[in-house]
Amino acid sequence: MTLNLSILKKLFLTSVLAVLPFSANSASAQDSAQVAIPFAFVANNYYVPAGHYRVFSSDHALTLVRADSGKQQIILLVRHEDGPAIETRGRMTFQVVGNHHLLSEVRFAGSSVHSELVVKAKRESNVIGKSGQPTSQVELAMK
């Protein structure tokens, strides 16, 4: 009986050690970051003021929390898309229409998955409708 228990322990330890490198690799992907946004912007029909934010990713949402107060500012519905390569730097991408900034995408360092906003809200459609197509794009680095 003790021989069988010893074999089972060794087998269990071997299987845990075999899986450990894979779990460490997936745990290293960043699911939160900090960003300083120097301009107000619109995302999913919400006006978001300029400021320092902590960005958290979950299954179908991004949460922005004000770094200075720790208060939740906004939750954004997103669609996660697999990219061709693991990102080396995190960033937020904004479309610029006139003097308005529209959040369009968030990428976290250490992950091949990026988050695109699901809903093109009325406020965003109104901004684009009045000013035409986005005139440029701005990327802000996340740490």
KAURKA-V539135 format. One record per helix or strand of 3 or more residues. SS is the DSSP state (H for helix, E for strand). FROM is the first residue (numbers start at 0). LEN is the number of residues. If there is no record, write none. Layout:
SS:FROM:LEN ; SS:FROM:LEN
This chain:
H:1:26 ; E:31:6 ; E:40:3 ; E:45:3 ; E:50:7 ; E:60:6 ; E:71:11 ; E:89:8 ; E:99:8 ; E:112:5 ; H:121:10 ; E:135:7
